Each structure stands twice: as structure tokens, then as C-alpha cells.
Amino acid sequence: MPEKVDFGAARKQAEDAGLLGGGGFYKYREGDNRLRLMTKCLPHTSEFNGQKNFKWLCYILDRRDGKVKAHFMPHKIYKAIEALQTSEDYRFAEVPMPYDVTIHAKGAGTKDVEYTVMPARKETPLTADEEHDLARQKTLEEIKDALRDKQKSSTPAHDGAPHPAVTEDELDGAVPF
């Protein structure tokens, strides 16, 4: 007997559950990316092809779909938000931030990506649903522990060969949310 199926809805559900790459972790798209910083940021280092990589691990509210997501924030964006925090017009002392920021990405997904950070003109409160979404997330420390465990599990235990470093690209969907 024929069965109705919606492949797009099934894929989106799997992504939202963090089962597929792209689910769980926020990625910048080309052009404007509107988001709200929801938590403090923890320093996070990784290695890829012998090169160290440094980013800030945090939660953001993705305004594209209204979902809270873990995010590896580039240091350049972190410094721009730090400047907003101390500016006279955009000062804030707590997270979640009281306003959204739009991050324009030129060359998103490339090594030479350029970011421009623009704060929203006015503060807007979070909705009860957005606050609930943040409250149900794992702590940043739990994510860091899961990342560390994932890296350890990819380490050969017996041959002494150098283990491959785990990057945030490889971790998409590796940490259930």
C-alpha cells in the first residue's frame, strides 16, 4: 500500500535533532546572518592538518529559524562583540545580549572569509519559547567534554601514531542537543 512521505521534513527533523551534519552547530552563510549571543563564550582550540585553530564556543539564537544552536565563534567576531559591550551606545553586561547582531559574511565557508558585525538599533526581549530553548540545552562545559571524548575516541590506542585532530566541521551532529 502506498505511503505518503515528505523527504524534506524528515531531513529537517534529523538536522534539528543533531543527527546530520549542519544540525546543532551554527554555520555562517554568505551575506547577512542575524543572531543573538545567548551565553558566555569559552575558549576552544582544535587542530586540522597540523594547524592550530582557535574559536570561542557559545550558544547563539539563529534568527533564520528561531533555534538556539552551539556555535564556534571566530575570534574576529568575538572582538567586535567585545567592542560593542564597552561602547557607550551598545553597552551590555549580561548574556543573553539585549539585542541582535547582524554578521555579514563575505566568502563564507572559505579560509579568507571577511566578517562585518552590525548591532541592531534597539533592544528586544527574548520570547518565553526562546528562553525555554536555551534552558534545555546542554551546558557549554558538557559540549567541551563531549568534544574532548570524541577526539579521544578517534585516537589510536595501540600504535602510537599521532591521532587526527577533530574540527568543528567533523563534529556537526556529533554532540546530541
DASUL-V40516 format. One record per backbone hydrogen bond with DSSP energy under -1.0 kcal/mol. CO is the residue of the C=O (numbers start at 1). NH is the residue of the N-H. E is the energy in kcal/mol with one decimal. If there is no record, write none. Layout:
# DASUL-V40516
co:CO nh:NH e:E
co:CO nh:NH e:E
This chain:
# DASUL-V40516
co:6 nh:10 e:-2.1
co:7 nh:11 e:-2.6
co:8 nh:12 e:-2.5
co:9 nh:13 e:-2.3
co:10 nh:14 e:-2.1
co:11 nh:15 e:-2.5
co:12 nh:16 e:-3.0
co:13 nh:17 e:-1.6
co:14 nh:19 e:-2.7
co:15 nh:18 e:-1.8
co:20 nh:23 e:-2.0
co:24 nh:70 e:-1.8
co:31 nh:105 e:-2.9
co:33 nh:103 e:-2.9
co:34 nh:63 e:-2.0
co:35 nh:101 e:-3.0
co:36 nh:61 e:-2.6
co:37 nh:97 e:-2.8
co:42 nh:57 e:-3.3
co:44 nh:55 e:-2.7
co:46 nh:53 e:-3.0
co:48 nh:51 e:-2.0
co:51 nh:48 e:-2.5
co:53 nh:46 e:-2.4
co:55 nh:44 e:-2.6
co:56 nh:73 e:-3.5
co:57 nh:42 e:-2.9
co:58 nh:71 e:-2.8
co:59 nh:38 e:-2.5
co:59 nh:39 e:-1.1
co:60 nh:69 e:-2.8
co:61 nh:36 e:-1.3
co:62 nh:66 e:-2.2
co:67 nh:62 e:-2.8
co:69 nh:60 e:-2.6
co:70 nh:26 e:-2.8
co:71 nh:58 e:-2.1
co:73 nh:56 e:-2.6
co:74 nh:78 e:-2.1
co:75 nh:79 e:-2.6
co:76 nh:80 e:-1.6
co:77 nh:81 e:-2.3
co:78 nh:82 e:-2.5
co:79 nh:83 e:-2.0
co:80 nh:84 e:-1.7
co:81 nh:85 e:-2.3
co:82 nh:86 e:-1.1
co:98 nh:124 e:-1.8
co:100 nh:120 e:-2.5
co:101 nh:35 e:-2.7
co:102 nh:118 e:-2.6
co:103 nh:33 e:-1.2
co:104 nh:116 e:-1.7
co:105 nh:31 e:-3.0
co:106 nh:114 e:-2.5
co:107 nh:110 e:-1.8
co:110 nh:113 e:-1.1
co:114 nh:106 e:-2.8
co:116 nh:104 e:-2.9
co:118 nh:102 e:-3.3
co:127 nh:131 e:-2.2
co:128 nh:132 e:-2.4
co:129 nh:133 e:-2.4
co:130 nh:134 e:-1.9
co:131 nh:135 e:-2.3
co:132 nh:136 e:-1.6
co:134 nh:137 e:-1.5
co:139 nh:143 e:-1.9
co:140 nh:144 e:-2.6
co:141 nh:145 e:-2.4
co:142 nh:146 e:-2.3
co:143 nh:147 e:-2.7
co:144 nh:148 e:-2.5
co:145 nh:149 e:-2.6
co:146 nh:150 e:-2.4
co:147 nh:151 e:-2.2
co:148 nh:152 e:-2.5
co:149 nh:153 e:-2.5
co:152 nh:155 e:-1.7
co:167 nh:171 e:-1.1
co:171 nh:174 e:-3.4
